[in-house]
Amino acid sequence: MSNDLVRKIKEVFSEEELSELKKNVEQQPQITAPPKTFYENIIAHYSKNLKKTNYTIYNGHLCFKKGGQDEYVPLCNFIPFITRETVEDDGVDRKLMYHVSGVMVQQESIFPEIYLPAENFPSLNWVQSSWGLRANIEPGFSVKDKIRHAAQSISTDCVRDDIFTHLGWRKVYGNWIYLHAGGAIGKENITIKLESSQLEKYQLPVDDEVDVKKAALQSLELLKTAELEVTLPLFAMVGLAPLCEPLRKAGIEPAFVLWISGPSGSRKSTLAACFQSHLGEFNSGKDLPASFRDTMNAIEKKAFLTKDSLLVVDDYHPTYSSQESKRMEQIAQQILRGYGDRVGRSRMKADTSLQKSYPPRGICLITGEDTPKAGISTTARFLEIEIASDSINLEKLKACQEKNNHYSYAFKGYIKWLLPQMEQLPKLLKRMFDENRNRFLNKETHGRVTETISWLLVGLEMLLSYYVHAQAINNEQKEKTMALAIEKFDTIAKKHAINLFSHDPVLLFIEGFRELINLKAVTTVDIKEDPYSDDRHFIGWEDHEFYYLVLGNVMKEINIYFQGQGLRFPISKYMLLKMLAERQMIEVERNENETRNTVRAYVGKDQKHIRIVKIKKSALL
């Protein structure tokens, strides 16, 4: 198109109008006129295939030969054919897809190839939406089925491909391979198709431009970008990611999330991107594979597809919008439950059958300015690593960013090193995990936190062992780093224990109850007195040793107290009573058949005999 014509068009149409015109043109089915020889070759090929069937081309139509050879029933004015079959394999399901094309018999035109599930092919409902008005099907009850039959009959020589739609380890014909967006390590000519452009970045190098020792040394430089309490767990996550499959076979698949929390501007996302770069082309904090802007369904699917890989979910942040805050909180809870329990959400179809679920198959790192306000069970499913605004060495970080293309070479070498060991790894990793867990069993940490630390130590030791193999470090340096890691991880576990302690429902109840009493926001009266009839904040009676609480009243006030702080009390009133009884903070009633966590007491001027929660005042101090 000449420059003068372009100028005149721009004078007549605005930028918005031109954009809309372009969009409309792009959405139209494009029918191309191929070179005549190409068209003739297609017609000749499929006409030859038709000779073996009850179909033929006659008078510009695909026809059915009815009765004898001389009676032709027109079906449509084009020849549809399947050029390729593709089996999409996500590690759980195998989905058959057809590549379908077609030619116009009279107009010497070819339709664009479309890609559709095999089960959608027989209906031919896709013809109009994909190829438009020119593709004309004759009326008739069985016409579409005959077209379908003709297309399949003449397409028997189409190629069949197997395509993997996930990352990580697969066993193909008895041999292990590691899938990434660019193919596979362990086998050539493997085709990968991933659903998202963000997942397409999980691409390991196909060349050997950077030697493994140089790449490993550059990878180790990341340990210097911040304090070791921050970088060692991140480094361990890189080593742990491809061990998910052998750990699963050993019955100890990683079940936690690492959570990096820090103020806005602390460069936590950039730091996370550097470690994520071991698995592909993640150049900055803006390139991370998932974020809290995504829907939960999208994150769940990514967690499923990133098998034996690291998935960074970026930017959990406070917001003034209560709706947005609630949405992020729900997503965070579901991520933690998913990775913490290694299960996907169950859904029901319209016919009441269950849909396929998508359990996480890799490991997860979350970055955020805060952590979710959750109960002790949820909090134990993640390990928090706190960073301050000045924790990261910006000069070192910048230098590492400039070399981030080296990290994927190091990771590729790690995978090639693991490959011949895959059959022996479950037993080896189980032994390492048990040794690490026993080391921390006597520590005052939650059982889940002990296991999390043990998994991280396994990942770190395996990655360092490879770097010894690559001659980037020696055994003495490896052992020194492992000793430092045990010390730092112990510190992290103790910090997290304090965090867990602050989420203990019993302690939250005591804190809330004590605050309500001190602020005089609730009312109690002497055991021998009656409350005012209009006292909306009455919760019970007291004497010098006990509170005698009306359970419904006190729980209503506790819930109001936490709601006022934008929080939710994490457990039910019955679970709270059970936990208070276990810690001997309330009196219980026992008989031969059952134990009740409420007791009967005489209260008020009339000494009414009612059931209450009898809690020791000393327990609230």
N, C-alpha and C positions, 0 to 999 in steps of 0.2 A: 504494500500500500504506500502511495507517494506521501511525502511530507505535507504537500498542499491539501490533499484529501483528508489527512488526519487533522490538520488545522481547521478545515471547514466543518468537520464532524464535531470537533470540540466547541466551535462557536455556536452550533445549533443545540447540542445536548449538554446538560450539566454532568458533573462527575458521577452524581448519584444515578442519573438516568442511564449513563453509559454502563455503570456497574450492574444495574438491574437488567439491561439488555444482554450483557455478557452472561449474567447468571441464567437468564431464560434460555439463551442459546445452548449453554452447557447442559441444561436439564433436558433438552430435546433428544430423543433417540437418534443417534448418528448412524445413518446408513451410507456406507462408502461404496464407491464404484471401483472395484479392484481392477488391476490389469486384466485384459481380456483373456490372456493365456492362463492366468491364475484362476479366473472364474471357470473357464472351460475345463481346466484340470479337475476342479472340485465337482462340476457336473458330471464329467466323465467317470470320475472315481465312484461317486455314489450311484450313478446310473448303472455301473457295472455291479455294484453291491445289490441294487434293486432287482437285478435279473434273477437272483436266488430267492426272491420273495413273491408275494402276491400283490406287489405294488409296482407302479411304473410312473414315468413322467409322460404326460399326454396333454397337448393343447394348453401348455403353460401352467399345468397344475400337477401336484402330486396326487396320483389316483390309485384307487383300489380296483384290482381286476376281479370283477364279479362274474361268477359262473364260468364262462369260457374266456378265451384270450381276447375277445373283441369288445367286451362290455366294460367300460371304464367309469368308475364313480369318483368324481373330483372330491378331494379332501381339503386342500389348501393350495395357495399360490406360491408356496415356498417349500424348501427341503430342510427340515431341521435335522441336526446330527450332533452327536456327543463327541467332542474332540478329546476329552480327557476325563478320567475318573480320579478323584482325590480322596484319600482317607485321612481325615484330620483326627489325630490321636493326642488327647490331653493327659494320658496316663491313667485315666479311669474309663472314659468312653471313646469309642471309635465312630466318627461321624462321616458317612459317605456323601460326597459332593460331586456334582456334574458340572463340567465346563460345556456349555451348549452354544452352538452357532447355527447359522442358517443362510441359505442363499435364495434370492428371488429368481424364479425360473425364467420369467420373461424380461425383467428389467436389468439383468446382468449386474445385480447388486448383492452385497454380502452384509448380513446383519452383524452388529457387534457381539462379541462373545460375552455370555453372562455366566454367572457362577451361582448355583443354587443347590439346596439340599436335595438329595436323591428322592426323598419322599414327596417333594413338591413338583417333581417333573411330570408325573402322569396326568395331573389335572389340566396342564397347559394354560392355567390362569395367568401365568407370567408372560405370555406372548404379547398381549396388548400393552401391558405396562412397560415392557422392556423394548419392544420393537415397533410399537405404534400401529397406525391404521393400515400401513402398507401390507403388514402380515395379516392376511385375511383367511379365516377358517370358515369352511362351508357349514351351513346348518345341518343338524342331524343328531339323532340320539347317540350313536356310537362313533361319530366322526373323530372326536378327540382321542378316543382309545385306539382307533386305527392309526392315527398320526403318531401317537406314542409308540405303538407296535412297530411302525415303519422305521421311526428314528432309531429305536433300539436294535432292529434287525440289521440296519446298514452301518451300525457303529461298533460292530464287534471287534474291530481292529484298533480301537482307541487305546491310548496308553493309560496305565494305572500308576498313580504315585501315592506314596505314603508320606504324610506331612505331620511333623510334631508341632503341637501348639503350646508347648510349655518349656520351661528351662529345667536344668538339673540332670540328675542321673537317670538313665534308662538302660535296661538290659535288652540288647537286640541280637537275636540268634545266638544267645549264650555269652555274648561279649558286652561288657559295660562301656557306655559312651556318656559323655557329659555334653548336654545340649546348651547352646547359647544362641543369641539372635542371628549370628553369622554362620551357624552350622553346628558342628559337633567336634569335640576332642575325642579321638579314639576311632573315628570312621569318617571317610570322605563321602561327598555327594549326599549329605543329609539335608533335607529341606525343612526349614523352620518358618512357621507363620504365627506371629503374635498379634493379639487383638488391639494393642495400643501402641502409639508412636513412642510413648515413654518406655514401654517394655522393649522396643526395638533397640534401645540404647544398651541393653545387656549383651554387648558384642565384644568377644575376645579377639585378640589379633590373629590374623591368618598367616602372618609372616613372622620372622625371627629377627626383626630389625634391632631390637634391644636384647642383649644377651641376659640370661637368667640371673647371673651374679650382679650385674649392674642394676637390673630391675629390683632385685631383692634389697640391695643396699639403699636404693632410693625409697623403697617401701618402708624400711626401718627408720628413715628420717622423719616419718610422720609421728613417731613416738616423741619427738622433741617439740612438736607444735603446741603442746600444753603440758600441764602437770601429768605425771604418770597415772594418777588416779582417774584421769579422764581418758588418756590415749591408750592405756593398756587394755581396758575393756573393749574399746572400739577395735583395736588390733585383733583381740581375741575373737570378736564377732566375724571378722573376715576369715579367720582360720576355721571357725565353727560352721559357717554356712554350708560348705559342700560335705560336711559330715552328717547332715540330717538323715540321709538315706541309711548309711550303716548304723547310726545310732537308733533309728527306727527299727531296724532289723534286730538290734540288741535289746529292744524293749525300753529304751530310755531316750526317746526323741525329745529334743529341747522344747521346753514348755514355759517360756517367759518372754518378756519384752524388755529391751534396754531402753531407758528413757533419759535423754539428755535435756536437762532443764537449765535455763539461764535467761537473763534479761534480753530484751530486744537490742540488736546491735552488737551482741557479744560474738558474732561470727560462728555460732554453733551449727547453722545450716551449711556454711561453707566447709567447716571441718568435717561434718558428716558426709558431704559430697566427695571430699578427698578419699575417705575410706570406702565409700560406695564406688569410686572409680576403679577399684580393684576388679570389679565385675563388669565394667563397660565404660561407655563414653559419657560420663557424668562430669561436666566441666565446672559446674558451680552450684551454689545453693538453689539456683532457679531451675536446674535440670533434674532435680530429684524425682524418683519414679512415682511418688504418691504424696498427697498432702490432705489436710483436713478441709480443703475446698472440694475434694472428691466426695461422691456419695458413698454410703457404707457398702452398697452393692458393688461399686467399682473397686473399692479397697479390698473387699472380700475376694473378688475374682482375681485381683493382682496377687494377693497372698497365696491363692491356690496355684496360679501359673508360675510364680517365682519359686519353684521347687529347688531346694538345696542352694538357695541364693539369699542374699541380704536385701530386704525391702525397707527403705527409709520412708517413713511417713512424716512429713514436715509440717511445722507451724501450728502446734496447738497453742492458742493464744487467748487471753482474756478479751472480752468484747462487751460493749454497752448494750448490745441487743440480747435480751433474755432468750429470744427464740434461737438465735445463732449459737449462744452459749450452751443452751440445752442440746442443740443438734451435735455440737462438737463433743459434749460430755457423753452423749449416747454412742457416738462413733468410737470414742476412746474406750468406753466400757466394753463394746462389742469386740474391738481389736484385742483387748486384754483377755477377754474370755475366750476368744477364738484361739489365740496363740497359747494362752495359759492352759487350755484344755485340749487343744489340737482337734477341735470339732468345728464344723460349719453349721450355719443356721438351717434348720429344716423348714421347708415351705410346702404348701399344699396346692395342687392344681385344682382347676374347676371341677374335675371329676373325683375329687377327694384323694387321689393318689399323690404320693410324695414326689416333689421335684428333686433333682440332683442337688446335693449340698456341696459346698466348696470349702473344705477344711484347709487351713494354712499348711504349707509343705516346706517352708523355709524358715528363716528367722527374721525378726523385725526390730528396727531401731526407730524410735519416735523422738523428734525434737520439739520443744515447746517452751513457752515462758512460764508455764505452770504445770501442775499435775492434776488429774481429776480428783475431786473430793469423793472418796469411796470408802467402803468398809475395809476391814483388815484383810479379808479374803481376796478382794480385787487388788489392793495395794501390794499384796505379796506376789502377785503375778507379774509385777515389773520391778526392775532394779533401777533406782534413780541415781544418775550421776550429775551432780550440781556443778555448774561453772559460773564464775563471776564475770563481770564486764571486762575485767583485765586478765582473765585466766589464760587466754590464748595468745601465744607469741605471734603477732601479726607478721613480723618479718619472716619467720620460719614458715608460717602458713602460706604466704605469698610465694616463697621459693618452692614449696611443695606443690602448689597449684600449677606452677609453670612446668613441673615434671609429672603431672598427673597421668600422662599417657604411658608412663613407665609401669604404673601399678598393675594394669591389666596383663602386662607381660609376666609380672611376678606371679599373679594369680593363675595364669595359664600354665606356668611351670609347676605350680602347686598341684593343679588338677592332673597334669601328666604324671607327676610323682605319686599321686594317690591312686591313679588308674590301675596299675598292676596289683595293688594291695586290697582292692575292694572286697574280695572274698574273706580276707583275714581281718579286716578292720572292725567288724562288729565285736568280736571277742577281745581285740586289743583295746578298743575304746571303752568297753564295759569295765575292763580291769582298771583303766586310768580313771574313769568316772568314780568307781567305788573307792579307790584310794583317796581321791580328792574329797569325796563326801565324808569319809571317815575322819579325815584331817580336821573338818569343821564341825563334826557332830557334837562335840562338847562345848562349842561356842554357844552363846545365848542368842541364837538367831532362829527365825522361823524356818521350818523345814523346807519350804519352797525356796527361800533365799539361799540356804545351804546348797540345794541342787543347782540353782542358777550359777553360783560361784563355781561349782564343780564343772558345769558345762563350759563356762568361759575358760577355765584352766585347761580343759581338754583341747579346746580350739586353739588356744595360745601355744600350748606345747607342740601340737601337730604342725602349726605354721612355722614355728621356730625350728623344728626338726627338719623341715624342708629347707629352710634358709641355711642350716648347717650343711645339708646335702648340696646346696647351690654354692657353698664356700663363701657365703656372705658373712657368716659368723662362725665361731668354733664352739665346741661343746661347753667350754668354760663360760663363754659369754651367754650361751643359752641357759645354763643352769643359774647364772647370776640374775638373768632377767626373770626366770621363773621364781626365784626366791623373792625378788622384789614384787612380783605380781601377787604372790601369796600374802605378803605383808600389806600391799595396797588393797587387795580384794577384801582382806579381813577388816580393814578400816572402813571400806565402803559398806560391808555387811553390818557393821556396828552402827553406822549412820542411818542405814535403812531400817535397822531395828528400832531406832528412836522414832523414825517416821511411822513405822507400823504401830508402835506403842501409842502414838497420837491418834491413830484411827481405830483404837480398841473401843467397841461400842459401850462397854461397861464404863470405861474412863470418860467417854463422851457424855454418857448419862450423868455420871457424878459431877462432871464439870458444869453441865447445863443445870442440874438440880441445885448445886451450890450457888450458881450465879442467880438463879431465880429467887432463892431464899434471901441472898444478900441484898438484892435489889427490891425486895418486898413485892415482887411481881406475882407471887402466889401466897396463899393464906393457909396456915395451919392453926389449929386451936388445941387447947389442953384436952387430954384424953377424957376428962369428965365434963367438958363443955360441948355445946352445940354450935355449929356454924350459923352465920347469918343466912337467912333463907334466900337473899338475893345476891350472895357472894359468888360471882361467876368464876373466880380464881381459887376457890377452895379445893385443896388437894388431899386433906386428911388431918389426922390428929398427931399429937406428940406427947411424950413424957420426957423425963431426964435422960433416958437411955435409947429410946426408939422413936422412929416415925411410923405412923400407922396410915398407910397411903391408900387412897381409892385409885386403883390401877388405871381406869379409864380417864380420870381427871388429870392425873399426873402426866400420863402419856400425851394427852391433848396439849398440855402446857409445854412439854418438852419439844413436841413437834413444832409448835408455834415459835418457840425460841430459836430452833435451828433454821426454820423457814425465814425468819427475820435476818439471818446471816447468809441467805442464799444457799443454804445447805438442806440436806434431807437426812433425818435420823436413819441409820442404815439397816436396822433390823426391826422385827415386829415386837410387840409387847410380850408375847409368850416366849420368844427366843431370849429377850432381855432377862425375864424372870429365871429362865433356865441357867443363863450365864451367871447371874447374881447368886443363885443357889449353889452352883459349882464352886464359886469362890467364897462360900459361907458368909455372904454379906447380908442375907435375909434368913429368917426362920422358915422352916418348911414343916409340913404336916405329913407324918408317915403313918400308914396302917398296913395291914397284911396284904392288901390288894394293890395299893398305889402310893405314890408320893406326890403331894400337891405343893406347889410353890407359893400358895397363899394360905393364910391361917385365919382362924376365927378369933375375934377379940371383942371385948365389951367396951363400947364407946358412948360418949355423950351423957347427958344428965340422966337419961332413962336407961343407960347401960344396955343399949341395943347390941345384940349378938350378930355381928356381920363379918363377912370375909374381906380381908385386907392384905396388903403387902407390908410385912413387918420388917423394916430395914434398920440396921444398927446405925446410930448417929456417928459412931466412931469410923464407920466405913466411908463416910463422906468428908472426913477431914483431910 
